[in-house]
Amino acid sequence: MRKDYLKPIPNSHKKNWRVWINGELVNVQHVAIEHPDFGIIEYGLRPENYDGYIIQQPGGGGSVIVPYFIKNDELLIGLVLQYRAMMGGKVWNLPRGYLDPGENHLETAIRETNEETGFDPAKRIYQINTKPMNSDNSMFLTEKPNDGVHYFAFQVHPDEVEATTELGRTYCFKDGIVKPRTPDGEKIFSCIFFPLNEVFDLRDQYSVVGAIKLKRHIDQLATAKDYGYC
């Protein structure tokens, strides 16, 4: 059963938000919109005693995956070209997705990578963040300590990639194509490995954060190796 986290807004309470339903402005005290995959968007009286909204994710968050490839000491990161209407069309971003009910974050990372690229990273994928993002911030509500967005990475081997002329200077998975396996995956058109600095310039915050976390992780491993810790 759906749980309401926000209370109805008293009629005497000043409202900073306005709500339209079917084009008509209405005096709403509490409203929730639910989707089985996305979760619930709920609007009402927040604990801070002002009107606002929160988002509840049904599975407990999501997973972002950072495929990477090292060529001549250069770090390249795998991005998928995906259609996102709110960002103006086709954009490059890291593979990612919400948890399905009953999944953990690792299972989601494996599934999403396979669905969006056709590549199975199950035997080598690993987590690169210690704490989840979006855990109980001003917009997303989580219930368990491990809920939120987790970041994973896996290294692609040299024999699994080949040079591509799509962008003229980089690499793709050896098949040269992406094999989406779900209706959402059909909105994905390509997968290319980009130099690290180009990923830093993307508009997508999850991709930029993923690149930063991966670079930090690799640098920490190199430092540990230099000092004989591993």
N, C-alpha and C positions, 0 to 999 in steps of 0.2 A: 504494500500500500504506500502511496506517495506521502511523504512527510513534508509539511509546510514549516519552513524555518523563519519566515517573516510573518508578522502579525498584520491584521487589517488596519488600515489607516483611519483614525477617527475623523469624522466629518469636520470637526473643529480644527484639525491639524493643517497647517500650511503645507501645500504640496509644491515641490520644485519640479516634478515631472508631470507631463500631460500624456494621456493615453487615448489613442484613436482605435476604434474597432470598426472594421468595414467602412472606413472613411469618416466615421462619426466620433466626435470628441465626447468621451463619457467620464462620469465621476466614479472612478474605480477606487475601491478600498483595498482589494487584493486580487491578483491575477497570476496564473501560472500557465506556461505553454510547455508541453512535453513532447519529446521525440525519443523513441526507444534507443536510438544510437547516440544522439547528441546529449540528451539529458533533459533537464528542466531549467527554464528561465522563469524566475519568480520575481514579482514586483509587489512591494508592500512596505510596511513600517519596519525599518531595520532596528537592530538593538541599540544603535546610537541615537534613536528617537528622531530620525528623519527618513523620508521616503526614498527608496532606491531599489536596486535589483541585485540578484545573485544568480549564479549559474551552478547547477549541481550536475556533475558528470556521473553517469550511471555505473560505470565500472570502476571508478576511483581514479580517473586521470587518463594519461596517455603516454606513449613512448615515441621518442624521436631517435632515428638511426643515422649514424655517420659512417658510411662506407669510405674507406680511404686507401690510397695507393701511393707508394713512395718510388720515385724514379730519379736516379742520380741525385739523391739526397733532397729532392723537392717533394713536399707534401701536397698531394692532390686529393680533393674531396668529391665524392660522388653525389651529384644532385639530379633530381628528376625534373623534367619539364612538365608542368601540370597546369591545367586550366583552372583558374580561380577568378570568377567573375568580379568579386569585390576588389581585386587587385588589377583589374583592367584586361584580363585575358590570360595568356600563357606566361607563367613565371617559373623561374628556377628555385627549387627549395629542397630541403632534406626530406627523405621518406619519413612518414609519421602517421599516427592514427590513435584513436581512443581505444581503451580496453573494452573488449566484449565482456558481457557478464560471465563471471567465473574464471576469467583469465588473470594471470599476473602480468607485470610489466615486461618481463623477459619473453613470455609467450607472445605478447602483442608485438614486440619488436621483431621477432622471427616471422610472425604471420604477415605483418605489414611489409617487411622487406620482400618477402616472397610474392605477395600480391602486387606490389608496385614495380618490382624489377624482374621477377621471375627467378631471382637468385636465392639460394637457400644458405643462410649464414649460421645455421643452428650449431655447428660444431666449433665455431670460433667467435661468436658474438660475446661481448662483455660490457658491463656497465661502466660509465666514465663520470658519473656524478654521485656524490655521497648523500645529498639531500634533494628531495623533489622540489621542483619549481611550482609556482601557482598554488602552494599549499595555504589555504585559508587567507588569501589576500582580499582586497576590497571587492573583487568581482567573482572569483571562483571559490566555492565552498567545498571542503573535503571533510570526511568523517574519521578516517584512520590516519595514523602518523605517516604511513607509506604512500598515501594518496598524493596525486599531483602528476607532474610531467617528469619522466625519467629519460636520461640520455644513454644511448648504447653506441658501440662502435665495433667494426670488424675490419681487418686488413685484407684487402684483395691481393692475391698473388700475381706475379708478373705473367704467368701463363694463363691467367683468367681475363686479361685485358688485351686490347689491340688499339693501334692508332686509328683515329677516326678523322674524316674530313668534314664532319658536320660543323665544327667550329674552327677547323683548320689547324689546330695545334694541341690537341689533347687526346684522351683515351676514353674508351667505353668498354663495357663487358664484351667478351670475345664474340658472342653471337652478333654483336652490332645492333641489336634491337632490344626493346623492353617487352616483356610478356605479361601484361596486366591480367589478373585472374578474377577480378570482381568488377561489378558495374562502376564503382568508384575508380578502379584502376584504369578503366577505359578512358578516363580524362587525362591519363599520363601518356606522353608522346615520345620521350627519350630519356636516357640516363647518360650523363657525361661527367668525367672527373675534371674538376676545376682547380687551378692553383689556389692556395690558401688565401692570398690577398684579394682575389676576386670574390671569394665567398664573403669576406668581411664587408664588401660593398653592397651586398644584397639588401633589399627592402624587408625581407622576412626575418623577424627577430629570432625565431626558433633556429633558423639555419645559421645565423651569425653566432648565437650562443653555443650551438653545437660545435662550430669550428673552433671557438675559443676554448671550450672544454677539452676537445680532442688535442689541440696544440699544447695546452697545459699538461694534460696527461702524458703525452709523448715526452715533453721536456722533463717532467718529474721522473719518468723511467730512465731517461738518459743521465740525469743527475745521480740517481740511485746506482746506476751501473758504474759511473765514474768513481763513486765512492765505495764500490764493492759491496753494495747492499743487495744486489741481485745478480 
